Amino acid sequence: MKFLLVLAVVLVAFWIWRNNRLNERPGAPPPRGPGKPVAMVACDHCGTHLPEAEVVRGQQGVYCCQEHRRQNEGASP
């Protein structure tokens, strides 16, 4: 029984050592860090914040969806 326990510990240690060596290869690409910050804007109707690239622009401001633009500006689709 002691032999099986020692064998299990040795196998786990070998597995951990092997995984650490694979992550340190010189040809491997570096891990990706966080992306660049994105400007956030608030919907003029409900106040929900969303990325500036995803807003719906209207004559009186920016909105999170077409429905909120229609409600605030009284515009038809």
C-alpha positions as CSV (number, residue, x, y, z in Angstrom):
1,M,0.0,0.0,0.0
2,K,2.9,2.4,0.8
3,F,4.4,1.6,-2.6
4,L,1.2,2.7,-4.4
5,L,1.1,5.9,-2.4
6,V,4.7,6.7,-3.2
7,L,4.1,5.9,-6.8
8,A,1.1,8.2,-7.0
9,V,3.0,11.1,-5.4
10,V,5.9,10.6,-7.8
11,L,3.5,10.5,-10.8
12,V,1.8,13.7,-9.7
13,A,5.1,15.5,-9.1
14,F,6.3,14.4,-12.6
15,W,3.1,15.6,-14.2
16,I,3.4,19.0,-12.5
17,W,7.0,19.3,-13.5
18,R,6.3,18.4,-17.1
19,N,3.4,20.9,-17.4
20,N,5.6,23.7,-16.1
21,R,8.3,22.9,-18.6
22,L,5.9,23.0,-21.5
23,N,4.7,26.4,-20.5
24,E,8.3,27.8,-20.4
25,R,9.2,26.9,-23.9
26,P,11.1,29.7,-25.7
27,G,9.2,29.3,-29.0
28,A,5.8,29.6,-27.3
29,P,3.9,32.9,-27.7
30,P,3.6,34.9,-24.5
31,P,0.3,34.8,-22.7
32,R,-2.3,37.4,-23.8
33,G,-2.9,40.2,-21.4
34,P,-6.0,42.3,-21.1
35,G,-7.2,44.2,-24.1
36,K,-7.2,48.0,-24.5
37,P,-9.9,49.9,-22.6
38,V,-13.0,50.8,-24.5
39,A,-14.9,54.1,-24.1
40,M,-18.3,53.5,-22.5
41,V,-21.3,55.8,-22.9
42,A,-24.7,55.9,-21.1
43,C,-28.0,55.5,-22.9
44,D,-29.9,58.8,-22.7
45,H,-33.2,57.0,-22.0
46,C,-32.4,54.3,-19.4
47,G,-28.8,55.1,-18.4
48,T,-27.4,51.7,-19.3
49,H,-23.7,51.8,-20.1
50,L,-22.4,50.2,-23.3
51,P,-19.3,50.4,-25.6
52,E,-19.3,53.5,-27.8
53,A,-19.1,51.3,-30.9
54,E,-22.4,49.6,-30.1
55,V,-24.6,52.7,-29.5
56,V,-27.5,53.8,-31.6
57,R,-27.0,57.5,-32.4
58,G,-30.0,59.8,-32.6
59,Q,-30.5,63.6,-33.1
60,Q,-30.8,64.1,-29.3
61,G,-28.2,61.7,-28.0
62,V,-27.1,58.1,-27.9
63,Y,-29.2,55.1,-27.0
64,C,-28.8,51.4,-26.3
65,C,-31.4,50.3,-28.9
66,Q,-33.8,51.7,-31.6
67,E,-36.8,51.5,-29.2
68,H,-35.2,53.9,-26.8
69,R,-34.3,56.3,-29.6
70,R,-37.9,56.2,-30.9
71,Q,-39.3,56.8,-27.4
72,N,-37.0,59.8,-26.7
73,E,-37.1,61.4,-30.1
74,G,-40.7,60.5,-31.2
75,A,-39.2,59.3,-34.5
76,S,-40.7,56.5,-36.6
77,P,-38.5,53.6,-37.8
